[in-house]
Amino acid sequence: MQKNETKTISNILKHNALFQNLSSIQLEQLGNSCKILNLDKQQLIFSEGEAANNIYILIHGSVKAFKISDEGKEQIVKIFNNGDIFGEAAMFAGDTYPVNSSTLSDSSIISLAKKDLLKLIKLDPDIAMHMLAIQAKKLRILTKTIENLTLYDSEKRLMDYLKQLAVDAGKDTITLNISKTNLAMLIGTSRENLSRIMQKLAKKKFISFNEKEITIM
């Protein structure tokens, strides 16, 4: 790996909560173990059941985790944005990835070998604690997603998702970084029904929206 690329990766890692307590030397060593993947839109990163040899950090772009039903229907489980870590579940839950993952847009991703991270954890056990905290947060989100899909209708699922985006952004007006088709799959409905739901919510003055921005009212 070229020195400039290692430095770039190290700079990215030091701003990630998982690695922020590492020394400059540890960050450089870790950077040497990483690769930057520049992927096109709709490119598969890993498949469910595939050997989980790497974890990933999204530098920029958008990535989805999803499952495919026996009938071939896709259900999006989670959308990852800049700075998010994904694929790390296999560090704690077996040797294979529990879901599929692919890019929603052109994306740059850091790939870190599982074996190299395990070596680092031996030197700094706090990393494992941070990873457990990340997993706990994702489990809460997944539990909420399953609850929403099981108990609530599409209108409530959409409002809950939009409200969470607004909380994360710290403002009432948010910019969707995924397509309406993917948003529909995320809340478990069709693209056509999503449009009807958004119009209905706008008439109720719960939201206002244009092509890309949505305001929670």
C-alpha positions in Angstrom: 0.0 0.0 0.0 1.3 3.5 -0.8 2.2 5.8 2.1 -0.3 8.4 1.1 -3.2 5.9 1.1 -2.1 4.6 4.5 -2.1 8.2 5.8 -5.5 8.9 4.3 -7.0 5.7 5.9 -5.3 6.6 9.3 -6.9 10.1 9.2 -10.3 8.6 8.6 -9.9 5.9 11.3 -8.9 8.4 14.0 -12.2 10.3 13.6 -14.2 7.1 14.0 -15.4 6.4 17.6 -14.2 2.8 17.3 -10.6 3.8 16.9 -10.3 7.3 18.4 -8.3 6.1 21.4 -5.5 4.5 19.3 -2.1 6.0 19.1 -0.7 7.4 15.9 1.6 4.3 15.6 -1.4 2.0 16.1 -3.5 3.9 13.5 -0.7 3.7 11.0 -0.3 0.0 11.6 -4.0 -0.5 11.2 -4.0 1.7 8.1 -1.4 -0.6 6.5 -3.8 -3.5 7.0 -6.7 -1.8 5.3 -7.8 -1.3 1.7 -9.9 1.4 0.1 -12.6 0.0 -2.2 -14.1 2.4 -4.8 -17.4 0.7 -5.8 -20.0 1.6 -8.4 -23.7 1.9 -7.6 -25.5 -1.4 -7.1 -22.3 -3.3 -6.6 -22.5 -6.3 -4.2 -20.1 -6.1 -1.2 -20.9 -9.4 0.4 -23.7 -12.0 0.4 -25.6 -13.7 3.2 -23.8 -16.9 4.2 -20.5 -15.7 2.8 -17.4 -16.2 5.0 -17.1 -13.0 7.1 -13.4 -12.1 6.6 -13.7 -8.3 6.7 -15.5 -5.5 8.4 -16.2 -2.2 6.5 -16.3 1.5 7.2 -18.2 3.7 4.7 -16.1 6.8 3.7 -18.7 8.3 1.5 -21.7 7.0 -0.5 -24.6 4.9 0.7 -24.9 1.1 1.4 -27.8 -1.1 2.2 -28.0 -4.3 4.2 -30.8 -6.5 3.0 -32.3 -10.0 3.0 -34.0 -12.0 0.2 -37.1 -14.0 1.0 -37.8 -17.5 -0.4 -40.2 -15.8 -2.9 -37.3 -13.6 -4.1 -38.6 -10.4 -2.4 -36.0 -8.0 -1.1 -36.3 -6.4 2.4 -33.9 -3.7 3.3 -32.8 -4.1 6.9 -30.5 -1.0 7.3 -29.1 1.9 5.3 -25.5 2.9 6.1 -24.2 6.4 5.6 -20.8 8.1 5.8 -18.7 6.9 8.8 -20.9 3.9 9.6 -19.3 0.5 10.3 -21.0 -2.6 8.9 -20.2 -6.3 8.5 -18.9 -6.4 12.1 -21.7 -8.6 13.4 -19.8 -11.7 12.4 -17.1 -10.7 14.9 -19.5 -11.8 17.6 -22.1 -14.1 15.9 -20.3 -16.7 13.8 -18.2 -17.0 10.7 -20.6 -15.8 8.0 -22.5 -12.6 7.2 -26.1 -12.7 8.3 -27.3 -10.4 5.5 -26.4 -9.2 2.0 -24.9 -5.8 1.4 -24.6 -3.7 -1.7 -24.0 0.0 -2.7 -26.9 2.3 -3.3 -24.6 4.9 -4.9 -21.0 5.2 -6.0 -19.2 4.6 -2.7 -15.7 4.5 -1.2 -15.3 2.0 1.6 -12.5 0.9 3.9 -12.1 -2.8 4.2 -10.4 -4.2 7.3 -9.5 -7.8 7.6 -11.1 -9.5 10.6 -7.8 -11.2 11.6 -6.0 -7.8 11.8 -8.8 -6.3 13.9 -8.6 -9.3 16.3 -4.9 -8.7 16.7 -5.6 -5.0 17.6 -8.3 -6.0 20.1 -5.7 -8.0 22.0 -3.6 -4.8 22.3 -6.6 -2.5 23.1 -9.6 -4.4 24.6 -11.6 -1.1 24.6 -12.1 -1.6 20.9 -14.2 -4.7 21.6 -16.3 -2.7 24.1 -16.9 0.0 21.5 -17.9 -2.7 19.0 -20.3 -4.2 21.5 -21.9 -0.8 22.0 -22.3 -0.4 18.2 -23.9 -3.8 18.0 -26.3 -3.1 20.9 -27.4 0.1 19.1 -27.9 -1.8 15.8 -29.9 -4.5 17.7 -32.2 -1.9 19.1 -32.7 -0.5 15.6 -33.3 -3.9 14.1 -35.8 -4.8 16.9 -37.6 -1.5 16.2 -37.7 -2.3 12.5 -39.1 -5.8 13.0 -41.7 -4.3 15.4 -42.7 -1.7 12.9 -43.0 -4.2 10.0 -45.0 -6.5 12.2 -47.3 -4.2 14.2 -47.7 -1.0 12.3 -48.9 0.2 8.9 -46.8 1.8 6.2 -47.8 5.3 7.2 -46.5 5.0 10.7 -43.4 3.2 9.6 -42.6 6.0 7.2 -43.2 8.7 9.8 -41.0 6.9 12.3 -38.2 6.6 9.8 -38.4 10.2 8.8 -38.5 11.4 12.4 -35.3 9.3 13.1 -33.6 10.9 10.1 -34.5 14.3 11.5 -33.2 13.5 14.9 -29.9 12.2 13.4 -29.6 15.3 11.3 -30.5 17.7 14.1 -33.0 19.6 11.9 -36.6 19.3 10.6 -35.7 19.4 6.9 -33.9 16.3 5.7 -32.4 15.2 2.4 -33.1 11.7 1.3 -29.9 9.9 0.3 -31.7 6.9 -1.1 -34.2 6.5 -3.9 -37.9 6.4 -3.3 -37.8 2.7 -4.5 -35.3 1.8 -1.8 -37.2 3.9 0.8 -40.4 1.9 -0.1 -38.5 -1.4 0.4 -37.1 -0.2 3.7 -40.6 0.4 5.1 -42.0 -2.7 3.5 -44.3 -1.3 0.8 -44.4 -0.6 -2.9 -43.1 2.5 -4.7 -46.6 3.4 -5.8 -48.0 3.1 -2.3 -45.1 5.2 -0.9 -46.2 8.1 -3.1 -49.8 7.8 -2.0 -48.7 7.7 1.7 -46.5 10.8 1.2 -49.3 12.7 -0.4 -51.6 11.7 2.4 -49.1 12.8 5.1 -48.7 16.1 3.2 -52.5 16.7 3.2 -52.5 16.1 6.9 -49.7 18.6 7.2 -47.4 16.1 8.9 -44.8 16.7 6.2 -44.0 18.8 3.2 -41.7 17.6 0.4 -40.1 18.2 -2.9 -38.0 15.9 -5.1 -35.3 15.3 -2.5 -36.1 17.2 0.7 -38.7 16.4 3.3 -39.7 18.7 6.2 -41.3 17.3 9.3 -44.0 19.7 10.3 
